Amino acid sequence: MHEVVKEYYGKTLGGSDDLKTDACCTTDAMPDYLKPVLAKIHEEVLQRYYGCGLVVPEAVEGLRILDLGCGAGRDVYALAGLVGEGGSVVGVDMTPEQLTVANKHRQYHADIFGYASPNTEFHLGYIERLGELGLADNSFDLIVSNCVLNLCPDKAAVLQEAYRLLKPGGEMYFSDVYADRRIPAPLISDPVLYGECLSGALYWNDFLQMAKSAGFADPRLVNDRPLGIENREVQEKVTGIGFYSATWRLFKIPDLEPAGEDYGQSLVYRGTIDQHPNSFELDKQHRMETGKPVAVSGNTWRILSATRFAPHFEFT
């Protein structure tokens, strides 16, 4: 299916308006603080972006970030502006046409962000085979991806590679498309359905098992929504299958338990994460208001105390 995806995103599509569904859109509204950063992105890069929203977690300043399936680099450059000159962002994509656009504008974005040199780099390759790109084990603080995992034939390999590349305490934060049942083989081979991020979608339970097998013991769902499919031809092909867009957090913390056990632990959010002075939302089940003690499971306590979020909490 690699060649199908290359053809669809390298030649068939000219921009987001050519998509037949909103499957490539994230569930998040664009926060106001991100709009000035996006306003600095080169117009050619924006024109080659196939989706909406921006997959950006909290507290990214100074991080080394990997973007899987970066396309023409819109998210890479947005993150480059957020991590600051002390951070860096690496993009990987298998579509030469997209990376040609991305590489063309590295110096432009360094200049517009006021950096002495670019803090970005791009690699042509497959995200299932990141080992071929010379990326070192335990070398990234954060891995992001925006509606790309579904386009990969070997999704388990992507998750395994992500776990290998993350530093201890690192996070994979990504949005993708999921289905409420396994997709029939004839639909998987349909180039339009595959390119539209539908027929390559994982069944929810298969994803959870893959993530845990890769080492991510406690996947956290940040948000999700049903997908709207307005194109009649596409609707008819996928009748009876429910599709969802969802954002997940996966943490590389080896000693997390299979279930969230209660050990009587609690924490208090200090309100010190930029742009989040009043509350912090770890996932759909955990929203911490500033200054208020919250009882949490052992896993949640461990996730927040063993990651970049630790300085922003008091732990008891």
C-alpha positions as CSV (number, residue, x, y, z in Angstrom):
1,M,0.0,0.0,0.0
2,H,3.0,2.3,0.2
3,E,2.8,3.1,-3.5
4,V,-1.0,3.8,-3.2
5,V,-0.3,6.4,-0.5
6,K,2.6,8.0,-2.4
7,E,0.4,8.4,-5.5
8,Y,-2.5,9.7,-3.5
9,Y,-0.6,12.3,-1.4
10,G,2.1,13.0,-3.9
11,K,0.1,13.4,-7.1
12,T,-3.7,12.9,-6.7
13,L,-4.3,15.5,-3.9
14,G,-3.5,19.1,-4.4
15,G,-4.6,20.2,-0.9
16,S,-7.1,19.6,1.9
17,D,-10.0,20.7,-0.3
18,D,-9.4,17.6,-2.4
19,L,-10.2,15.2,0.4
20,K,-13.5,13.4,0.3
21,T,-13.9,13.1,4.1
22,D,-12.8,14.9,7.3
23,A,-11.0,11.8,8.5
24,C,-7.7,13.6,8.5
25,C,-9.0,16.3,10.9
26,T,-8.1,16.2,14.6
27,T,-10.7,16.6,17.3
28,D,-9.2,19.7,18.8
29,A,-10.1,23.3,18.1
30,M,-7.1,25.4,17.3
31,P,-5.9,27.2,20.5
32,D,-5.4,30.9,20.2
33,Y,-1.8,30.7,21.2
34,L,-1.0,28.5,18.2
35,K,-2.4,30.9,15.6
36,P,0.5,33.3,15.6
37,V,2.9,30.4,15.1
38,L,0.9,29.0,12.2
39,A,0.7,32.5,10.7
40,K,4.5,32.4,10.2
41,I,4.5,29.1,8.2
42,H,5.4,29.5,4.6
43,E,2.4,29.6,2.3
44,E,3.6,26.7,0.1
45,V,3.9,24.5,3.1
46,L,0.4,25.3,4.2
47,Q,-1.0,24.6,0.7
48,R,0.4,21.1,0.8
49,Y,-1.1,20.2,4.2
50,Y,-3.8,17.5,4.1
51,G,-5.9,17.9,7.3
52,C,-6.9,20.3,10.0
53,G,-6.0,21.0,13.6
54,L,-2.5,20.6,15.1
55,V,-1.3,17.7,17.2
56,V,0.6,19.5,19.9
57,P,0.7,18.5,23.6
58,E,1.7,20.7,26.5
59,A,5.1,21.7,27.7
60,V,7.2,21.2,24.6
61,E,9.8,24.0,25.0
62,G,13.4,22.7,24.6
63,L,12.2,19.2,23.5
64,R,13.6,17.0,20.8
65,I,10.6,15.9,18.7
66,L,10.0,13.4,15.9
67,D,7.0,13.9,13.6
68,L,6.0,10.7,11.8
69,G,4.5,11.3,8.4
70,C,5.4,14.9,8.3
71,G,4.4,15.6,4.7
72,A,5.4,19.1,3.6
73,G,6.4,20.0,7.2
74,R,3.6,22.2,8.5
75,D,3.5,20.6,11.9
76,V,7.3,20.3,12.0
77,Y,7.7,24.0,11.5
78,A,4.9,24.9,14.0
79,L,6.6,22.7,16.6
80,A,10.0,24.3,15.7
81,G,8.5,27.6,16.7
82,L,7.2,26.2,19.9
83,V,10.3,24.3,21.1
84,G,12.5,27.3,20.7
85,E,16.0,27.6,19.5
86,G,17.1,25.1,22.2
87,G,14.8,22.4,20.9
88,S,14.7,20.5,17.6
89,V,12.2,18.8,15.4
90,V,12.8,15.9,12.9
91,G,10.3,15.0,10.2
92,V,10.0,11.6,8.4
93,D,7.9,11.0,5.3
94,M,7.9,8.6,2.4
95,T,6.7,11.0,-0.2
96,P,9.5,12.8,-2.1
97,E,7.2,15.5,-3.5
98,Q,6.2,16.5,0.0
99,L,9.8,16.5,1.4
100,T,11.0,18.6,-1.5
101,V,8.6,21.4,-0.3
102,A,9.6,20.8,3.3
103,N,13.3,21.0,2.8
104,K,13.0,24.1,0.6
105,H,11.9,26.3,3.5
106,R,14.1,25.3,6.4
107,Q,16.1,28.5,6.4
108,Y,13.0,30.6,5.9
109,H,11.5,29.3,9.1
110,A,14.8,29.7,11.0
111,D,14.9,33.3,10.0
112,I,11.2,34.0,10.7
113,F,11.6,32.5,14.2
114,G,14.8,34.4,14.8
115,Y,17.1,31.4,15.1
116,A,20.8,31.4,14.2
117,S,20.3,28.2,12.2
118,P,17.5,25.8,11.4
119,N,16.3,23.5,14.2
120,T,14.6,21.2,11.8
121,E,15.6,18.3,9.6
122,F,13.8,15.9,7.3
123,H,14.3,12.3,6.3
124,L,12.9,10.3,3.4
125,G,11.8,6.9,4.6
126,Y,9.1,4.6,6.0
127,I,8.0,5.1,9.6
128,E,7.8,1.3,10.0
129,R,11.5,1.2,9.3
130,L,13.0,4.1,11.2
131,G,16.1,2.0,12.0
132,E,17.2,2.6,8.4
133,L,17.4,6.3,9.0
134,G,20.1,6.3,11.6
135,L,17.9,7.6,14.4
136,A,19.4,6.6,17.8
137,D,17.6,4.6,20.5
138,N,16.3,6.7,23.4
139,S,16.9,10.0,21.5
140,F,13.5,11.8,21.4
141,D,11.5,13.4,24.2
142,L,8.3,13.4,22.2
143,I,6.9,11.7,19.1
144,V,3.9,13.2,17.3
145,S,1.8,12.0,14.3
146,N,-1.3,13.4,12.7
147,C,-3.5,10.9,10.9
148,V,-0.7,8.8,9.5
149,L,-0.6,5.4,11.4
150,N,-3.7,4.2,9.5
151,L,-1.8,4.6,6.2
152,C,1.0,2.2,7.3
153,P,0.7,-1.5,6.4
154,D,2.7,-2.6,9.5
155,K,1.2,-0.6,12.4
156,A,2.8,-2.7,15.1
157,A,6.2,-1.9,13.7
158,V,5.5,1.8,13.9
159,L,4.6,1.5,17.6
160,Q,7.6,-0.7,18.3
161,E,10.0,1.8,16.6
162,A,8.4,4.7,18.5
163,Y,9.0,2.9,21.8
164,R,12.6,2.3,20.8
165,L,13.3,5.9,19.9
166,L,11.7,7.6,22.9
167,K,13.7,8.4,25.9
168,P,12.6,6.9,29.3
169,G,9.6,9.0,30.3
170,G,9.0,10.1,26.7
171,E,5.6,10.4,25.1
172,M,4.0,9.5,21.8
173,Y,1.1,11.9,21.3
174,F,-0.9,11.4,18.1
175,S,-4.3,11.6,16.4
176,D,-5.5,8.9,14.1
177,V,-8.6,7.1,12.7
178,Y,-10.1,4.0,14.3
179,A,-13.0,1.7,13.4
180,D,-15.5,-0.1,15.6
181,R,-14.8,-3.4,13.9
182,R,-12.1,-4.9,11.7
183,I,-12.1,-3.7,8.1
184,P,-12.9,-6.3,5.4
185,A,-10.0,-7.2,3.1
186,P,-11.7,-5.9,-0.1
187,L,-12.1,-2.5,1.4
188,I,-8.5,-2.3,2.5
189,S,-7.3,-2.7,-1.1
190,D,-9.5,0.2,-2.3
191,P,-7.0,3.1,-3.1
192,V,-9.5,5.9,-2.4
193,L,-10.7,4.5,1.0
194,Y,-7.1,3.8,2.0
195,G,-5.9,7.3,0.9
196,E,-8.8,8.9,2.8
197,C,-7.5,7.3,6.0
198,L,-10.5,4.9,6.3
199,S,-9.8,1.4,5.2
200,G,-6.4,1.3,6.9
201,A,-8.0,2.3,10.2
202,L,-7.3,0.0,13.2
203,Y,-10.1,-1.7,15.2
204,W,-10.0,-0.1,18.6
205,N,-9.2,-3.2,20.5
206,D,-6.5,-4.3,18.1
207,F,-4.8,-0.9,18.6
208,L,-4.8,-1.2,22.4
209,Q,-3.3,-4.6,22.2
210,M,-0.6,-3.5,19.7
211,A,0.3,-0.5,21.9
212,K,0.6,-2.6,25.0
213,S,2.7,-5.2,23.2
214,A,5.1,-2.5,22.0
215,G,5.7,-1.5,25.7
216,F,3.1,1.2,26.2
217,A,1.4,-0.4,29.1
218,D,-1.4,2.2,29.8
219,P,-2.6,4.0,26.7
220,R,-4.5,7.2,27.5
221,L,-7.4,8.5,25.4
222,V,-7.3,12.3,25.2
223,N,-10.4,12.9,23.0
224,D,-12.4,11.2,20.3
225,R,-15.3,11.9,17.9
226,P,-17.3,10.1,15.3
227,L,-16.2,10.8,11.7
228,G,-18.5,12.5,9.3
229,I,-18.5,11.0,5.8
230,E,-20.5,13.2,3.4
231,N,-19.3,11.7,0.2
232,R,-22.1,9.3,-1.0
233,E,-19.8,7.0,-2.9
234,V,-17.5,6.6,0.1
235,Q,-20.6,6.2,2.4
236,E,-21.9,3.3,0.4
237,K,-18.6,1.4,0.5
238,V,-18.2,1.6,4.3
239,T,-21.9,1.1,5.3
240,G,-22.1,-0.6,8.7
241,I,-18.7,0.5,9.9
242,G,-18.3,3.3,12.5
243,F,-15.1,5.4,12.2
244,Y,-13.7,7.7,14.9
245,S,-10.9,10.2,15.1
246,A,-9.1,10.0,18.4
247,T,-6.0,11.4,20.1
248,W,-3.9,9.2,22.3
249,R,-1.0,9.5,24.7
250,L,1.5,6.7,25.0
251,F,4.2,6.9,27.6
252,K,7.5,5.0,27.8
253,I,7.4,4.1,31.4
254,P,8.4,0.4,31.9
255,D,6.9,-0.1,35.4
256,L,3.3,0.9,34.7
257,E,0.7,-1.7,35.8
258,P,-1.9,-3.3,33.5
259,A,-4.6,-1.6,35.5
260,G,-4.8,1.6,37.4
261,E,-4.5,0.4,41.1
262,D,-5.3,2.7,44.0
263,Y,-2.4,3.2,46.4
264,G,-3.8,6.3,48.2
265,Q,-1.7,8.7,46.2
266,S,-2.7,12.2,45.2
267,L,-1.2,15.3,43.5
268,V,-1.8,19.0,43.0
269,Y,-1.3,20.9,39.8
270,R,0.8,24.0,40.3
271,G,-0.7,25.9,37.3
272,T,2.7,26.4,35.8
273,I,2.4,24.9,32.3
274,D,2.4,27.7,29.7
275,Q,-1.1,28.4,28.3
276,H,-2.7,26.2,31.1
277,P,-2.8,28.4,34.2
278,N,-6.1,27.1,35.5
279,S,-6.1,23.4,34.8
280,F,-4.3,20.6,33.1
281,E,-6.0,17.7,31.2
282,L,-4.0,14.6,31.0
283,D,-6.7,12.6,29.3
284,K,-10.5,12.3,29.1
285,Q,-10.6,11.0,32.7
286,H,-8.1,13.3,34.4
287,R,-8.6,17.1,34.5
288,M,-6.7,18.7,37.3
289,E,-7.6,22.2,38.5
290,T,-4.8,24.4,39.8
291,G,-4.2,24.2,43.5
292,K,-6.8,21.4,44.2
293,P,-5.6,18.0,45.5
294,V,-6.7,15.1,43.3
295,A,-6.6,11.4,44.2
296,V,-5.1,9.4,41.4
297,S,-4.2,5.8,40.5
298,G,-0.7,4.5,40.8
299,N,-0.3,4.7,37.1
300,T,-1.4,8.3,36.8
301,W,0.9,9.3,39.7
302,R,3.8,7.5,38.0
303,I,3.0,9.0,34.5
304,L,3.1,12.6,35.9
305,S,6.0,12.1,38.2
306,A,8.3,10.3,35.7
307,T,7.8,12.6,32.7
308,R,8.4,16.2,31.7
309,F,5.3,17.2,33.7
310,A,6.8,16.4,37.1
311,P,8.0,20.0,37.9
312,H,4.4,21.2,37.5
313,F,2.9,19.0,40.2
314,E,3.2,18.4,44.0
315,F,3.1,14.7,44.8
316,T,1.9,13.0,48.0
